[in-house]
Amino acid sequence: MFWIISSTVVAACMATVMIFVRLRASKKPASVKKIILPPLFMSTGAFMFFFPVFRVEWGQVAEAVLVGVIFSVFLIRTSKFEVREDNIYLKPSKAFVVILFGLLILRIILKLIIGQTIAFGEMSGMFFLLAFGMIVTWRLAMLRQYLQLEKTL
């Protein structure tokens, strides 16, 4: 139970940091590099699967990634770009904060439900895949939108 609670607290802190990062990002011009780098940095977390305790079955991989892709739809809808002073900026969205905390609460509920049936390491692997599927899908949609807007400049 300690690990479930502590990982939930860490996830809440990460969500809070993400909100502040997002708010700061809207004050500086966006770039392809700024869109692509976060999923690349997060991908290093896949090294966890070298340890047997974190490994999941292929069906669980598909489930986790699919849920991540579904969750990303909410983030994609709140991520819009605008042109200001011949630069492309991410529009600040009040809904982003609500959606991010909503997804966090949903994740906590899922963790409590799933945590009763599978081991903590396996659950950690699944939630990493969920988060990775979510951020990759979201960032690819952002990249597509950014490149389309960049063509109009």
C-alpha positions, -999 to 999 in steps of 0.1 A, spaced: 0 0 0 29 23 7 41 21 -29 7 28 -43 2 59 -21 38 72 -27 35 67 -65 2 85 -65 17 114 -46 46 115 -71 21 115 -100 2 144 -84 34 164 -81 43 156 -117 9 168 -129 14 200 -109 48 206 -125 33 199 -159 8 226 -154 34 252 -146 56 240 -175 27 244 -198 19 279 -185 55 290 -190 56 274 -225 28 297 -237 51 327 -231 78 315 -255 76 306 -292 71 269 -299 94 248 -320 97 213 -334 124 206 -309 103 216 -279 75 194 -292 96 163 -299 120 162 -270 96 154 -241 85 120 -255 122 112 -263 133 120 -228 104 100 -214 113 70 -236 143 63 -214 118 50 -188 113 20 -209 146 7 -195 124 -4 -165 113 -34 -186 148 -49 -184 138 -59 -149 114 -88 -147 92 -72 -120 80 -45 -144 73 -67 -175 38 -70 -188 20 -93 -212 14 -81 -248 -23 -78 -242 -16 -55 -212 7 -34 -234 -20 -30 -260 -46 -21 -233 -24 4 -216 -13 21 -248 -49 22 -261 -61 39 -229 -32 64 -232 -42 72 -268 -78 77 -256 -67 100 -227 -45 120 -252 -77 131 -270 -85 155 -242 -50 170 -243 -50 173 -280 -83 192 -279 -68 218 -254 -35 223 -273 -39 249 -300 -13 272 -315 -15 308 -326 7 332 -346 20 362 -327 47 385 -340 56 361 -368 62 333 -343 40 303 -333 29 301 -297 10 276 -277 -23 291 -266 -29 290 -229 -59 270 -220 -78 270 -187 -94 237 -196 -59 221 -197 -55 224 -160 -89 209 -153 -83 180 -178 -49 172 -164 -62 169 -129 -92 150 -142 -69 125 -159 -49 123 -127 -79 115 -106 -91 89 -132 -56 74 -132 -57 71 -94 -91 54 -95 -78 30 -121 -47 23 -101 -67 15 -70 -90 -9 -90 -62 -26 -109 -38 -26 -79 -60 -52 -62 -56 -77 -90 -20 -73 -104 14 -68 -88 28 -34 -82 57 -37 -107 34 -49 -134 10 -21 -127 39 4 -128 48 -9 -162 13 -6 -175 10 30 -162 43 40 -178 29 26 -211 -3 45 -206 15 78 -200 39 71 -229 11 63 -253 -7 95 -241 23 118 -245 35 104 -279 0 107 -294 -5 142 -280 29 154 -292 25 139 -326 -8 158 -330 9 190 -317 37 185 -342 12 180 -371 -7 212 -361 26 231 -357 39 221 -391 6 230 -408 6 264 -392 43 269 -400 35 264 -437 12 294 -436 39 317 -423 
